[in-house]
Amino acid sequence: MAARSSRSSDSSDPSGDGVAAWRALLLAHNRAVRAIEADLDAADAIPLGWYDVLLELQAAPEGLRMQDLGDRAVLSRTRVSRLVDELESRGLVERRPDPTDRRATLAVVTAAGRQAFRATAPLYLAKIDEHFGRHLTSHEKAVITTALTKVVTAHSRVPPPHR
């Protein structure tokens, strides 16, 4: 029997491995995210969507243009805009004019936003391990990271997030 090629350019997938991997990714994502969201809610922590936006803004202290934030966050662009509105109303984010392009707006994390992010981070990281990481070996985590980063890079204008 001939060895199967693992090249991403091999467009034939007669065994359906690509569809099976896609389905497993979606199911794992859905179930882990729902469990993490429930745990954050039970702990009265900031919601996962807020955390995701604050995570990206923490990495860019000068702020991010709304379009760039939409590209980086794991949420839909329209959802990111709504989340920034929510975060702004709570004083965790502020919008500022982009000094390099007056047509654009920057989202910038505030001191209160940094504090909320720092307060939630330990719980969030623990819940990632509880609902995702502990079910995988170190090798499996490395393979998943490598494989999915290839997909992100192939479909992205920005570098993959460093989480």
N, CA and C atoms as a LAMMPS dump frame, in Angstrom:
ITEM: TIMESTEP
0
ITEM: NUMBER OF ATOMS
489
ITEM: BOX BOUNDS ff ff ff
-5.0000000000000000e+02 5.0000000000000000e+02
-5.0000000000000000e+02 5.0000000000000000e+02
-5.0000000000000000e+02 5.0000000000000000e+02
ITEM: ATOMS id mol type element x y z
1 1 1 N 0.852 -1.171 0
2 1 2 C 0 0 0
3 1 3 C 0.899 1.234 0
4 2 1 N 0.585 2.19 -0.829
5 2 2 C 1.374 3.423 -0.94
6 2 3 C 1.086 4.328 0.236
7 3 1 N 2.101 5.045 0.665
8 3 2 C 1.933 5.99 1.766
9 3 3 C 1.105 7.177 1.307
10 4 1 N 0.235 7.616 2.176
11 4 2 C -0.582 8.799 1.851
12 4 3 C 0.265 10.041 2.002
13 5 1 N 0.053 10.96 1.109
14 5 2 C 0.76 12.231 1.181
15 5 3 C 0.073 13.121 2.192
16 6 1 N 0.864 13.847 2.98
17 6 2 C 0.283 14.792 3.94
18 6 3 C 0.365 16.216 3.412
19 7 1 N 0.725 16.369 2.142
20 7 2 C 0.844 17.705 1.57
21 7 3 C -0.518 18.367 1.513
22 8 1 N -0.535 19.654 1.875
23 8 2 C -1.793 20.397 1.842
24 8 3 C -2.253 20.657 0.419
25 9 1 N -1.344 20.524 -0.554
26 9 2 C -1.726 20.775 -1.934
27 9 3 C -2.43 19.58 -2.557
28 10 1 N -2.493 18.461 -1.84
29 10 2 C -3.183 17.276 -2.346
30 10 3 C -4.678 17.523 -2.194
31 11 1 N -5.339 17.891 -3.278
32 11 2 C -6.747 18.277 -3.199
33 11 3 C -7.69 17.088 -3.184
34 12 1 N -7.191 15.908 -3.501
35 12 2 C -8.075 14.745 -3.466
36 12 3 C -8.101 14.192 -2.052
37 13 1 N -9.277 13.923 -1.577
38 13 2 C -9.446 13.395 -0.231
39 13 3 C -10.521 12.317 -0.273
40 14 1 N -10.21 11.196 -0.962
41 14 2 C -11.237 10.17 -1.138
42 14 3 C -11.708 9.547 0.171
43 15 1 N -10.882 9.588 1.209
44 15 2 C -11.273 8.961 2.471
45 15 3 C -12.152 9.875 3.328
46 16 1 N -12.227 11.147 2.978
47 16 2 C -13.023 12.083 3.761
48 16 3 C -12.321 12.561 5.02
49 17 1 N -11.003 12.354 5.104
50 17 2 C -10.262 12.782 6.29
51 17 3 C -10.417 14.284 6.527
52 18 1 N -10.439 15.063 5.462
53 18 2 C -10.575 16.512 5.611
54 18 3 C -11.906 16.889 6.237
55 19 1 N -12.964 16.245 5.805
56 19 2 C -14.297 16.522 6.36
57 19 3 C -14.371 16.053 7.811
58 20 1 N -13.779 14.913 8.102
59 20 2 C -13.78 14.405 9.484
60 20 3 C -12.993 15.347 10.397
61 21 1 N -11.859 15.841 9.928
62 21 2 C -11.065 16.776 10.726
63 21 3 C -11.833 18.074 10.938
64 22 1 N -12.473 18.561 9.888
65 22 2 C -13.264 19.795 9.975
66 22 3 C -14.388 19.635 10.999
67 23 1 N -15.108 18.52 10.922
68 23 2 C -16.213 18.278 11.851
69 23 3 C -15.7 18.194 13.29
70 24 1 N -14.594 17.486 13.504
71 24 2 C -14.027 17.369 14.847
72 24 3 C -13.611 18.741 15.379
73 25 1 N -13.017 19.565 14.51
74 25 2 C -12.613 20.919 14.902
75 25 3 C -13.83 21.728 15.348
76 26 1 N -14.877 21.717 14.541
77 26 2 C -16.076 22.492 14.87
78 26 3 C -16.743 22.005 16.158
79 27 1 N -16.863 20.68 16.303
80 27 2 C -17.488 20.147 17.512
81 27 3 C -16.654 20.444 18.758
82 28 1 N -15.342 20.253 18.665
83 28 2 C -14.469 20.516 19.812
84 28 3 C -14.533 21.995 20.187
85 29 1 N -14.465 22.857 19.184
86 29 2 C -14.537 24.296 19.434
87 29 3 C -15.849 24.659 20.118
88 30 1 N -16.939 24.198 19.562
89 30 2 C -18.256 24.525 20.099
90 30 3 C -18.4 24.072 21.55
91 31 1 N -18.023 22.856 21.82
92 31 2 C -18.229 22.315 23.163
93 31 3 C -17.283 22.93 24.185
94 32 1 N -16.032 23.121 23.805
95 32 2 C -15.082 23.72 24.742
96 32 3 C -15.445 25.177 25.019
97 33 1 N -15.794 25.922 23.983
98 33 2 C -16.154 27.33 24.171
99 33 3 C -17.401 27.449 25.045
100 34 1 N -18.396 26.623 24.804
101 34 2 C -19.609 26.683 25.628
102 34 3 C -19.305 26.381 27.09
103 35 1 N -18.443 25.406 27.34
104 35 2 C -18.077 25.062 28.718
105 35 3 C -17.301 26.204 29.367
106 36 1 N -16.364 26.796 28.634
107 36 2 C -15.581 27.914 29.171
108 36 3 C -16.486 29.11 29.447
109 37 1 N -17.382 29.413 28.506
110 37 2 C -18.312 30.525 28.711
111 37 3 C -19.16 30.313 29.962
112 38 1 N -19.651 29.092 30.158
113 38 2 C -20.477 28.794 31.33
114 38 3 C -19.675 28.971 32.619
115 39 1 N -18.423 28.527 32.61
116 39 2 C -17.585 28.667 33.799
117 39 3 C -17.259 30.133 34.093
118 40 1 N -16.981 30.92 33.056
119 40 2 C -16.717 32.346 33.261
120 40 3 C -17.957 33.037 33.804
121 41 1 N -19.118 32.684 33.264
122 41 2 C -20.37 33.27 33.737
123 41 3 C -20.621 32.906 35.199
124 42 1 N -20.389 31.648 35.552
125 42 2 C -20.606 31.197 36.937
126 42 3 C -19.666 31.913 37.902
127 43 1 N -18.474 32.286 37.413
128 43 2 C -17.503 32.98 38.259
129 43 3 C -17.696 34.492 38.221
130 44 1 N -18.721 34.953 37.514
131 44 2 C -19.009 36.38 37.361
132 44 3 C -17.817 37.131 36.748
133 45 1 N -17.099 36.457 35.842
134 45 2 C -15.978 37.069 35.127
135 45 3 C -16.496 37.72 33.85
136 46 1 N -15.625 38.488 33.199
137 46 2 C -16.05 39.104 31.941
138 46 3 C -16.334 38.003 30.92
139 47 1 N -17.263 38.233 30.007
140 47 2 C -17.605 37.222 29.004
141 47 3 C -16.423 36.908 28.079
142 48 1 N -16.457 35.725 27.519
143 48 2 C -15.385 35.253 26.653
144 48 3 C -15.162 36.18 25.461
145 49 1 N -16.207 36.68 24.858
146 49 2 C -16.061 37.598 23.725
147 49 3 C -15.339 38.872 24.121
148 50 1 N -15.654 39.396 25.285
149 50 2 C -14.951 40.584 25.776
150 50 3 C -13.474 40.261 25.99
151 51 1 N -13.229 39.102 26.584
152 51 2 C -11.852 38.687 26.848
153 51 3 C -11.061 38.61 25.545
154 52 1 N -11.655 38.06 24.502
155 52 2 C -10.976 37.93 23.214
156 52 3 C -10.59 39.296 22.651
157 53 1 N -11.507 40.255 22.714
158 53 2 C -11.217 41.603 22.225
159 53 3 C -10.134 42.258 23.084
160 54 1 N -10.245 42.138 24.399
161 54 2 C -9.233 42.727 25.285
162 54 3 C -7.871 42.07 25.089
163 55 1 N -7.851 40.776 24.806
164 55 2 C -6.59 40.071 24.535
165 55 3 C -5.869 40.695 23.35
166 56 1 N -6.605 40.943 22.282
167 56 2 C -5.996 41.54 21.09
168 56 3 C -5.554 42.972 21.353
169 57 1 N -6.357 43.719 22.098
170 57 2 C -5.994 45.108 22.39
171 57 3 C -4.824 45.197 23.364
172 58 1 N -4.704 44.235 24.266
173 58 2 C -3.559 44.196 25.175
174 58 3 C -2.258 44.074 24.377
175 59 1 N -2.301 43.348 23.284
176 59 2 C -1.111 43.124 22.461
177 59 3 C -0.771 44.34 21.614
178 60 1 N -1.663 45.327 21.578
179 60 2 C -1.451 46.539 20.776
180 60 3 C -1.791 47.756 21.63
181 61 1 N -0.895 48.146 22.536
182 61 2 C -1.206 49.235 23.469
183 61 3 C -1.589 50.545 22.785
184 62 1 N -1.104 50.767 21.562
185 62 2 C -1.459 51.985 20.831
186 62 3 C -2.855 51.893 20.224
187 63 1 N -3.454 50.713 20.307
188 63 2 C -4.794 50.493 19.781
189 63 3 C -4.768 49.814 18.429
190 64 1 N -5.928 49.353 18.023
191 64 2 C -6.092 48.717 16.72
192 64 3 C -7.237 49.372 15.977
193 65 1 N -7.049 49.524 14.672
194 65 2 C -8.165 49.968 13.841
195 65 3 C -9.252 48.907 13.938
196 66 1 N -10.48 49.328 13.858
197 66 2 C -11.595 48.392 13.999
198 66 3 C -11.486 47.25 12.99
199 67 1 N -11.09 47.552 11.77
200 67 2 C -10.952 46.512 10.753
201 67 3 C -9.878 45.5 11.158
202 68 1 N -8.759 45.982 11.684
203 68 2 C -7.689 45.087 12.107
204 68 3 C -8.113 44.244 13.304
205 69 1 N -8.844 44.848 14.224
206 69 2 C -9.366 44.105 15.359
207 69 3 C -10.308 43.012 14.879
208 70 1 N -11.139 43.334 13.899
209 70 2 C -12.037 42.344 13.323
210 70 3 C -11.29 41.196 12.659
211 71 1 N -10.139 41.495 12.06
212 71 2 C -9.324 40.446 11.436
213 71 3 C -8.658 39.553 12.473
214 72 1 N -8.286 40.121 13.602
215 72 2 C -7.536 39.378 14.617
216 72 3 C -8.422 38.583 15.564
217 73 1 N -9.541 39.139 15.936
218 73 2 C -10.416 38.474 16.905
219 73 3 C -11.067 37.258 16.262
220 74 1 N -11.448 36.32 17.094
221 74 2 C -12.036 35.088 16.562
222 74 3 C -13.537 35.22 16.335
223 75 1 N -14.053 36.407 16.503
224 75 2 C -15.472 36.653 16.321
225 75 3 C -15.718 37.312 14.969
226 76 1 N -16.958 37.344 14.557
227 76 2 C -17.293 38.016 13.305
228 76 3 C -17.039 39.511 13.444
229 77 1 N -16.759 40.17 12.327
230 77 2 C -16.477 41.611 12.371
231 77 3 C -17.644 42.406 12.937
232 78 1 N -18.862 42.031 12.583
233 78 2 C -20.009 42.78 13.118
234 78 3 C -20.137 42.54 14.618
235 79 1 N -19.841 41.345 15.073
236 79 2 C -19.889 41.052 16.506
237 79 3 C -18.804 41.839 17.239
238 80 1 N -17.613 41.978 16.638
239 80 2 C -16.535 42.742 17.26
240 80 3 C -16.974 44.183 17.466
241 81 1 N -17.618 44.774 16.479
242 81 2 C -18.073 46.159 16.609
243 81 3 C -19.051 46.295 17.769
244 82 1 N -19.977 45.358 17.89
245 82 2 C -20.937 45.393 18.995
246 82 3 C -20.241 45.203 20.339
247 83 1 N -19.251 44.304 20.366
248 83 2 C -18.523 44.076 21.613
249 83 3 C -17.731 45.314 22.021
250 84 1 N -17.132 45.999 21.058
251 84 2 C -16.411 47.234 21.376
252 84 3 C -17.388 48.265 21.94
253 85 1 N -18.591 48.334 21.379
254 85 2 C -19.613 49.228 21.941
255 85 3 C -19.892 48.878 23.408
256 86 1 N -20.062 47.579 23.702
257 86 2 C -20.331 47.132 25.065
258 86 3 C -19.157 47.448 25.989
259 87 1 N -17.952 47.141 25.508
260 87 2 C -16.755 47.396 26.306
261 87 3 C -16.567 48.888 26.564
262 88 1 N -16.866 49.699 25.563
263 88 2 C -16.752 51.151 25.704
264 88 3 C -17.758 51.662 26.736
265 89 1 N -18.968 51.132 26.7
266 89 2 C -19.987 51.591 27.657
267 89 3 C -19.625 51.222 29.092
268 90 1 N -18.794 50.211 29.271
269 90 2 C -18.326 49.801 30.601
270 90 3 C -16.991 50.435 30.982
271 91 1 N -16.436 51.262 30.086
272 91 2 C -15.18 51.931 30.381
273 91 3 C -13.942 51.064 30.219
274 92 1 N -14.078 49.935 29.531
275 92 2 C -12.949 49.018 29.364
276 92 3 C -12.163 49.284 28.079
277 93 1 N -12.795 49.968 27.149
278 93 2 C -12.193 50.306 25.851
279 93 3 C -12.646 51.713 25.506
280 94 1 N -11.808 52.431 24.788
281 94 2 C -12.242 53.716 24.247
282 94 3 C -11.886 53.769 22.774
283 95 1 N -12.667 54.526 22.064
284 95 2 C -12.4 54.743 20.639
285 95 3 C -11.706 56.084 20.493
286 96 1 N -10.692 56.087 19.619
287 96 2 C -9.949 57.311 19.339
288 96 3 C -9.782 57.44 17.833
289 97 1 N -9.69 58.668 17.344
290 97 2 C -9.402 58.831 15.921
291 97 3 C -8.002 58.293 15.614
292 98 1 N -7.859 57.656 14.481
293 98 2 C -6.549 57.159 14.047
294 98 3 C -5.73 58.362 13.586
295 99 1 N -4.587 58.628 14.224
296 99 2 C -3.802 59.812 13.845
297 99 3 C -3.216 59.726 12.43
298 100 1 N -3.153 58.522 11.874
299 100 2 C -2.597 58.371 10.523
300 100 3 C -3.669 58.354 9.443
301 101 1 N -4.935 58.221 9.832
302 101 2 C -6.03 58.165 8.859
303 101 3 C -7.294 58.656 9.559
304 102 1 N -7.688 59.867 9.287
305 102 2 C -8.835 60.464 9.978
306 102 3 C -10.148 59.733 9.72
307 103 1 N -10.19 58.92 8.679
308 103 2 C -11.42 58.168 8.393
309 103 3 C -11.575 56.96 9.313
310 104 1 N -10.481 56.536 9.926
311 104 2 C -10.487 55.313 10.73
312 104 3 C -10.556 55.628 12.219
313 105 1 N -11.009 54.64 12.973
314 105 2 C -11.102 54.741 14.421
315 105 3 C -10.285 53.619 15.044
316 106 1 N -9.587 53.961 16.127
317 106 2 C -8.837 52.963 16.881
318 106 3 C -9.628 52.555 18.111
319 107 1 N -9.565 51.288 18.455
320 107 2 C -10.065 50.809 19.733
321 107 3 C -8.847 50.649 20.622
322 108 1 N -8.909 51.235 21.819
323 108 2 C -7.774 51.232 22.74
324 108 3 C -8.254 50.74 24.101
325 109 1 N -7.523 49.804 24.68
326 109 2 C -7.876 49.296 26
327 109 3 C -7.557 50.361 27.045
328 110 1 N -8.432 50.507 28.02
329 110 2 C -8.242 51.464 29.109
330 110 3 C -7.582 50.756 30.294
331 111 1 N -7.234 51.526 31.309
332 111 2 C -6.667 50.94 32.535
333 111 3 C -7.657 49.95 33.152
334 112 1 N -8.934 50.306 33.158
335 112 2 C -9.957 49.394 33.7
336 112 3 C -10.053 48.132 32.853
337 113 1 N -9.89 48.271 31.536
338 113 2 C -9.908 47.105 30.648
339 113 3 C -8.724 46.184 30.911
340 114 1 N -7.542 46.789 31.129
341 114 2 C -6.361 45.975 31.462
342 114 3 C -6.575 45.232 32.777
343 115 1 N -7.18 45.91 33.736
344 115 2 C -7.447 45.286 35.036
345 115 3 C -8.441 44.126 34.888
346 116 1 N -9.511 44.327 34.13
347 116 2 C -10.504 43.263 33.92
348 116 3 C -9.873 42.079 33.191
349 117 1 N -9.017 42.375 32.22
350 117 2 C -8.331 41.324 31.486
351 117 3 C -7.435 40.517 32.427
352 118 1 N -6.628 41.215 33.22
353 118 2 C -5.708 40.535 34.15
354 118 3 C -6.473 39.712 35.186
355 119 1 N -7.607 40.207 35.623
356 119 2 C -8.395 39.487 36.624
357 119 3 C -8.991 38.2 36.049
358 120 1 N -9.339 38.212 34.772
359 120 2 C -9.972 37.057 34.148
360 120 3 C -8.955 36.057 33.601
361 121 1 N -7.77 36.516 33.258
362 121 2 C -6.781 35.657 32.59
363 121 3 C -6.496 34.344 33.318
364 122 1 N -6.229 34.338 34.625
365 122 2 C -5.925 33.053 35.272
366 122 3 C -7.08 32.042 35.171
367 123 1 N -8.297 32.524 35.346
368 123 2 C -9.458 31.644 35.237
369 123 3 C -9.608 31.128 33.808
370 124 1 N -9.493 32.023 32.85
371 124 2 C -9.619 31.648 31.447
372 124 3 C -8.579 30.594 31.064
373 125 1 N -7.332 30.822 31.453
374 125 2 C -6.27 29.874 31.128
375 125 3 C -6.511 28.525 31.799
376 126 1 N -6.989 28.541 33.033
377 126 2 C -7.304 27.285 33.726
378 126 3 C -8.428 26.533 33.02
379 127 1 N -9.411 27.28 32.539
380 127 2 C -10.544 26.638 31.868
381 127 3 C -10.165 26.113 30.484
382 128 1 N -9.226 26.776 29.798
383 128 2 C -8.721 26.229 28.533
384 128 3 C -8.09 24.868 28.798
385 129 1 N -7.296 24.802 29.865
386 129 2 C -6.666 23.525 30.191
387 129 3 C -7.715 22.481 30.571
388 130 1 N -8.661 22.869 31.407
389 130 2 C -9.687 21.924 31.867
390 130 3 C -10.543 21.383 30.729
391 131 1 N -10.968 22.257 29.829
392 131 2 C -11.926 21.847 28.8
393 131 3 C -11.291 21.496 27.453
394 132 1 N -9.972 21.715 27.338
395 132 2 C -9.308 21.425 26.073
396 132 3 C -7.963 20.728 26.294
397 133 1 N -7.016 21.434 26.883
398 133 2 C -5.644 20.967 26.951
399 133 3 C -5.429 19.639 27.657
400 134 1 N -6.136 19.396 28.741
401 134 2 C -5.886 18.171 29.499
402 134 3 C -6.307 16.903 28.755
403 135 1 N -7.065 17.064 27.692
404 135 2 C -7.52 15.917 26.901
405 135 3 C -6.519 15.529 25.814
406 136 1 N -5.426 16.282 25.694
407 136 2 C -4.453 16.094 24.618
408 136 3 C -3.053 15.906 25.187
409 137 1 N -2.249 15.125 24.469
410 137 2 C -0.841 15.004 24.838
411 137 3 C -0.095 16.234 24.336
412 138 1 N 1.124 16.415 24.804
413 138 2 C 1.95 17.532 24.328
414 138 3 C 2.164 17.425 22.827
415 139 1 N 2.374 16.214 22.344
416 139 2 C 2.576 16.016 20.9
417 139 3 C 1.325 16.402 20.117
418 140 1 N 0.162 15.986 20.599
419 140 2 C -1.087 16.328 19.905
420 140 3 C -1.305 17.839 19.877
421 141 1 N -0.99 18.518 20.97
422 141 2 C -1.116 19.977 21.004
423 141 3 C -0.196 20.621 19.973
424 142 1 N 1.025 20.127 19.867
425 142 2 C 1.972 20.677 18.896
426 142 3 C 1.5 20.439 17.472
427 143 1 N 0.963 19.259 17.194
428 143 2 C 0.464 18.948 15.851
429 143 3 C -0.726 19.837 15.504
430 144 1 N -1.642 19.981 16.451
431 144 2 C -2.819 20.837 16.223
432 144 3 C -2.376 22.269 15.96
433 145 1 N -1.461 22.778 16.769
434 145 2 C -0.977 24.151 16.606
435 145 3 C -0.347 24.342 15.239
436 146 1 N 0.526 23.435 14.852
437 146 2 C 1.2 23.537 13.553
438 146 3 C 0.198 23.469 12.406
439 147 1 N -0.683 22.498 12.467
440 147 2 C -1.634 22.296 11.375
441 147 3 C -2.602 23.463 11.234
442 148 1 N -3.174 23.901 12.338
443 148 2 C -4.163 24.972 12.249
444 148 3 C -3.523 26.323 11.953
445 149 1 N -2.305 26.533 12.379
446 149 2 C -1.601 27.765 12.031
447 149 3 C -1.391 27.853 10.522
448 150 1 N -1.176 26.726 9.865
449 150 2 C -1.065 26.723 8.398
450 150 3 C -2.359 27.224 7.759
451 151 1 N -3.48 26.782 8.278
452 151 2 C -4.771 27.203 7.726
453 151 3 C -4.992 28.696 7.999
454 152 1 N -4.708 29.13 9.221
455 152 2 C -4.869 30.548 9.571
456 152 3 C -4 31.415 8.667
457 153 1 N -2.75 31.023 8.504
458 153 2 C -1.816 31.793 7.683
459 153 3 C -2.276 31.849 6.23
460 154 1 N -2.8 30.764 5.73
461 154 2 C -3.255 30.72 4.336
462 154 3 C -4.44 31.645 4.083
463 155 1 N -5.176 31.97 5.131
464 155 2 C -6.388 32.779 4.974
465 155 3 C -6.321 34.108 5.705
466 156 1 N -5.135 34.609 5.968
467 156 2 C -5.035 35.779 6.824
468 156 3 C -4.137 36.833 6.242
469 157 1 N -4.54 38.097 6.51
470 157 2 C -3.705 39.25 6.165
471 157 3 C -2.787 39.6 7.32
472 158 1 N -3.122 39.11 8.505
473 158 2 C -2.331 39.415 9.689
474 158 3 C -1.676 38.136 10.196
475 159 1 N -0.593 38.244 10.926
476 159 2 C 0.036 37.045 11.465
477 159 3 C -0.9 36.333 12.426
478 160 1 N -0.735 35.018 12.555
479 160 2 C -1.597 34.302 13.496
480 160 3 C -1.398 34.823 14.914
481 161 1 N -2.461 34.789 15.722
482 161 2 C -2.355 35.311 17.081
483 161 3 C -1.386 34.487 17.91
484 162 1 N -0.736 35.141 18.861
485 162 2 C 0.165 34.464 19.79
486 162 3 C -0.558 34.355 21.109
487 163 1 N -1.154 33.222 21.343
488 163 2 C -1.953 33.046 22.568
489 163 3 C -1.34 32.037 23.457
